[in-house]
Structures are given as structure tokens and as C-alpha cells.
């Protein structure tokens, strides 16, 4: 089998892939939050880790990821590889928010606890991994294979 210089992508599949990624990422994040509250003593009343905050963050990130993939599909020969690289960069940049909240620069008067920061970092990485997985596998166009 020969390698192609381009990656075929079906742009019509991106909205469904984004919706599935939203559901899966939200479920993973809520599961991580529950695990953190049970085993790491993450406070339940932390406003940065409310279900509304998690849902809004996942929704905004998914919409931006989906739109980014649409733009890459229209402008790049290898949009899926470029999207994986961009997702990695976005996760690294987004991990600055929990670190700044731990330093006390975001959450208001007092800094967040170390277990809260740890769970937030894990949630950012897990959400990025879910987006990279679903948005690079589901929209892939099925090209006929040569045998």
C-alpha cells in the first residue's frame, strides 16, 4: 500500500464528530471530578469545577476545535495531522489556566488547592485527547484501498 501526500476528509461528518466528542469529554471530565472528590479531597464547592463551568468549557472548546478542523480541511492537504499538532499546542496553552489559578491569579481571593489543580490539568489533557481522537477518526473519508 502506498502512502498518500494528502488526507481525505469528509467535512459533513465534523458536526457529528464534534457532538460525540462533547458528550464523551463531558462524561470523562465529570468522572474525573468525582474521582478527585472521592480520592484526592477536591472540594465540592469549588466554582471552577462546577458542572456548568465544565459543560461551558467543553462546549466552547469543542466548537472551536470543530471550526478549526473545518478551516484546516479547506486549506491544508493534511488537515488531520495538522489538527493533532494544533490540539497538542492548545492543550499546553490551556494548562496555564489551572497553574495560574493555583498561583491565585484567576480564582479570586485565594489560590486553588493542589488536588484541584491536578484534577483540572488532567481534565484539560483528557478533553484534548478526546477531541483529537474523535475529530481525527470520525471525519476521515473512506478511500478505496488498492490491493
N, C-alpha and C positions, 0 to 999 in steps of 0.2 A: 504494500500500500504506500503510495507516495504522499508526501506532506503537501499541503496547500499553502500558498502565501497569504490567503485570506481566511477569515472565519465566517461562514454563513450564519446569519441570524434572522429570525422571523420577528419583526418588530411588533406584530399583532399579539404575540404571546407575552410581551413585557407587562401589561397591566395585570394579567392573571398571576404571573410570577411574583409581582410586587404584592398583590393581595395575600398570596400564600406566605410570602416572606414576613409580612406584617403579623399575621396570626401566629406563625411559628416563633418569631422573635419575641413577641409579647409573652407568649407562653413560657419560653425559656427564661426570659427576664423575671417574670413573676415567680417561677420555680426557684431561680437563684436567690431572689429576695426572701422567699420563705425559708430556704436553706440557711441563708445568712442570719435570719432572725432566730432560727432554731439553734444553730450550732456556733455562730460567731457573736451572738448577743448584739446584733444590729438593732438599734432602737426602732420600735414600730411606729413612732410618731414623727419620724424624720420626713420633713416636707419634700426633700429632693427624691425620696423613694416612695412617694405615694403612687397609687395605681394610675391616677390621672396624669401625673408627671411622666411616668414610664410610658403610658399609652401615647401621649402627645409627642414625646421624644422619638419613639419608634415610628409613629406615623410620619412625622416630618422627615426623619432620616430615610424612610422608605420611599417617600415621594421624591426626595432629592436624588436618591440612588436610581430610581426608575427613570426619571427625566434625564439624568446623566447618561444612563445606558442608551436611551433613545438618541441623544445627541452624538454619542460615540458611534452608534450604529450607522448614523448618517454621514459621519465624517472620517471614520477610521476603517482601514482594511482588516484590522484585528481588534474589534471592539471588546471582545470578552477578555483577552489578555490585558488590554489597557484598563478595563474596568476593575480587574482584580488588583492591579497595581494602584489604581486610584483609591480603591476601597482600603487597602493597607495604609496608604497615606492618611486617609480620612480617619481611620481608627486611631492612628498615632496622634493626630491633632486633637481628636475628641477626648482622648485620655488626659489631656491637660485640664479639663474641667474638674474631674474628681481630685486631681492633685492640687489645683488652686482652691477648691472647696476645703480640702484638708488643711491648707495653709490659712484658711479663714478669710479669703478674699472674695468668695462668692456667696456663701451660705448666710451671710449677715453678721450677727454679733460674735458668734463663736464658731470655731472650726468644727468640721465633722470628725467623727471618730475614725480610727484606723480600720476597724472592721467595715464600717460604712464605705470608706474609700475603696477598700479591697473589693467589696461586692460591686460597687459602681464600675470599677475598672474591668472586672470580669464580665459585667453586663455589656459594656461597650465592645469588648472583644467578641463576645458571643453574638451580639447583634450584627457586627460587621461580618463575622463568619457565616451567619445565616443568610445575609444579603448576598455575599459573594457566592455562596453555594446555589441558592435558588435563582438568582438573576443571571448566572452564567451557565446553568444547566438547562433550565426550562425553555428559555427563548432560542436555544440553539436549533438551527434549521436542520432538518434531516436530509442530508445529501445522500444520493445513491452511492453505495460502495462499489468499488471495482474489485473483482476477484481475479 
